[in-house]
């Protein structure tokens, strides 16, 4: 199982092509990302714990900013 990250300009249409709104994607580190995210508390205040490795997880702008901050903090802690 791996996780793919995609940034879209708008909410992707389920029946249409999500490529129409795709701005950027990351597909290289999906398995390592899935392993790392599986250790997070799904009931905590963070957003990264909400990621469903088996389905789609959509974040609005505010949620994405919080998740980005979590990534920044996690990255700093690993250095």
C-alpha positions as CSV (number, residue, x, y, z in Angstrom):
1,X,0.0,0.0,0.0
2,X,1.3,3.5,-0.8
3,X,0.0,7.0,-0.6
4,X,-0.1,9.4,-3.5
5,X,-0.1,13.2,-2.8
6,X,-1.8,15.5,-5.3
7,X,-2.4,19.3,-5.2
8,X,-5.5,20.4,-7.1
9,X,-6.7,23.8,-8.1
10,X,-10.2,22.8,-7.2
11,X,-12.1,19.8,-5.8
12,X,-11.6,17.0,-8.3
13,X,-14.7,15.7,-10.0
14,X,-15.3,12.0,-9.1
15,X,-16.7,11.0,-12.5
16,X,-14.6,13.3,-14.6
17,X,-10.8,13.5,-15.0
18,X,-9.0,14.8,-11.9
19,X,-6.2,15.7,-14.2
20,X,-8.1,18.8,-15.2
21,X,-7.5,20.3,-11.7
22,X,-4.1,18.6,-11.0
23,X,-1.4,21.2,-10.2
24,X,1.3,18.9,-8.7
25,X,1.7,15.3,-7.6
26,X,4.1,13.2,-5.6
27,X,4.2,9.4,-6.0
28,X,7.7,8.4,-5.2
29,X,7.6,7.9,-1.4
30,X,4.1,6.5,-1.0
31,X,5.0,3.3,1.0
32,X,7.3,5.1,3.4
33,X,4.7,7.8,3.9
34,X,2.0,5.2,4.6
35,X,4.2,3.6,7.2
36,X,5.0,6.9,8.9
37,X,1.4,8.1,8.9
38,X,0.1,4.8,10.3
39,X,1.8,5.7,13.6
40,X,-0.1,8.9,14.1
41,X,-3.2,9.2,16.4
42,X,-6.3,9.3,14.2
43,X,-8.2,11.0,17.0
44,X,-5.7,13.7,17.9
45,X,-5.9,17.3,16.9
46,X,-3.5,17.0,13.9
47,X,-4.7,16.5,10.4
48,X,-2.1,14.0,9.1
49,X,-3.7,11.3,11.3
50,X,-6.9,11.7,9.2
51,X,-5.2,10.4,6.1
52,X,-6.9,7.2,4.9
53,X,-4.3,5.0,3.2
54,X,-7.1,2.9,1.6
55,X,-9.2,5.8,0.2
56,X,-9.2,9.4,-0.7
57,X,-8.6,12.1,1.9
58,X,-9.4,15.6,0.9
59,X,-8.2,18.7,2.9
60,X,-9.5,22.2,2.5
61,X,-7.1,25.1,2.5
62,X,-7.1,25.5,6.3
63,X,-6.6,21.8,6.9
64,X,-3.9,21.6,4.3
65,X,-2.0,24.4,6.0
66,X,-2.2,22.6,9.4
67,X,-1.0,19.4,7.8
68,X,1.9,21.3,6.2
69,X,2.9,22.7,9.6
70,X,2.8,19.1,11.0
71,X,5.1,18.0,8.2
72,X,7.5,20.9,8.9
73,X,7.6,20.1,12.6
74,X,8.1,16.3,11.9
75,X,10.9,17.1,9.5
76,X,12.6,19.4,12.0
77,X,12.4,16.8,14.7
78,X,14.0,14.2,12.5
79,X,17.1,16.3,11.8
